[in-house]
Amino acid sequence: MKTFSNAQVAGVLDVPSVVEAIRAAYREMASGAAAVQPRARIGLDNVKFSAMSAMLGSQRIAASKLYTTIDGRFRFYVALLSLDDGELIALLEGDAITGFRTSATTLLAAAHLARPDSRTLGLFGSGIQARAHALAFASRPNLRKVRIHSHDVSGAQALASDIERDHGLAAEVTDARSAASSDLVVLATRASTPVIRGAWLSEGAFVASIGATRTDHREVDDASLRRASRIVVDWTGQTPHETGDLCMPAQTWLASSALIDLSTVISADEHRSAGATDIVIYKAVGIALQDAAVAYLAYLRLIA
């Protein structure tokens, strides 16, 4: 068995390749060639242990993501096993994998669900995932400006400076309403109450909520959900049960607005028209399929 550190993993990954690996995994999922196991959590006092797994048939591997949450801090690992002989072939530290897979999956969703002419990105948050999403979305050819809203003003200012320096995009720290009026809106917070209002959203907007991953966390209000023509989730088998964004609204109403699996969108190769005026929401909590795809990509490059 080989072991690899976060630094080694990060050194061989890039956003475009990760996007394509996850796209391929979702296509396998849609065709029945991949299997996914929802997250399971157990806990003692302020310590939690979580596990989630997936199998990629064409790659002949299974992956289990294992992690602890201690005083609110995470440590991630991904184990890769052969589906030919059951051998544990590698154990990878998973922090870099988690960062890449979350932002790359959001970028993949936007490729299908956002208008191709989107020019502005509204980013809520200034932490690790906000930075990862800024890096990922900087690759969109028509993007011109990033508006950042965060309770950590100094962190937001530092992120804006880095975006301008590293990616040549205009970036500014702004209020929540201005950020929410962007063509692309990414919510990367740990908020317990909504950070956007439906009335703030512009026609044709794509909204991605990736920060509220617990049932007592929420980033999107009811008005935003009601304005959406579609609510796409990273997996219908897990996402609706793990986030307050979908658990807190009245279930009788939400049930009438069917949730769409991202695998369905990708397998159908759907794309948004430039003139679309409806609002689309993408809600993600992170699933093992994504981790499996990214971990195996890193493994292949590390042993090459």
C-alpha angles and dihedrals in degrees: 000000000000124000126206133191129225090255092054092047094047090049094063101039130088130177099245093052092045091051091054093047091053092044090055091048092052090051089053089050091052091050094047094249093116131055127203132198119205121240117275122201134193128176149190119196106306095347124090134183122201134185134184131170144193140182125216109201100194091049092044093225139118123206131199120193112206125183145162128219111206119174088341095308124118133216114189132198131174122204119201120204130186116243089205100062105358094246119157097236102178146000115206129187103244109207094094090042091054093050094049097042096050097050094038092052090050089050089049091051090049091052088063103029107034126077110262091228094057108141105174132058122200110201122193112199134024103220133104096298094043089055092046091052092047089055093047097046093046085078093066105109098220098044112119109160139032121203114196127198120182139148085229097072096178091050090049092050091050091050092049090052092049092050092052093046099042102033106025093235126135108250132182140173109239145160124284096256094054093047091048092053091066125113091243119034122189120187112200103164138116092228122158092200129042117282096195135048125216092234090062096059120102124228112272094020125155112213122193119189112191104147104069101077100151131071090244093051124085135174104164124064127219092256091058092049091048092050092053118101088200136019110201121189131194089240130357089207093066116006100071090055099049109049134065088218087075102021098052101053117085104282094214090062096039092050089059089056100065116220115232123217116234089226089063092053093048097044090051090047091227119184132187119240120240091239097050114136100182123098121242123196124202115196121191138175097172124260134212093246089070093047092049093052094048096042092051092047090052091046093053091050094045094054096041 
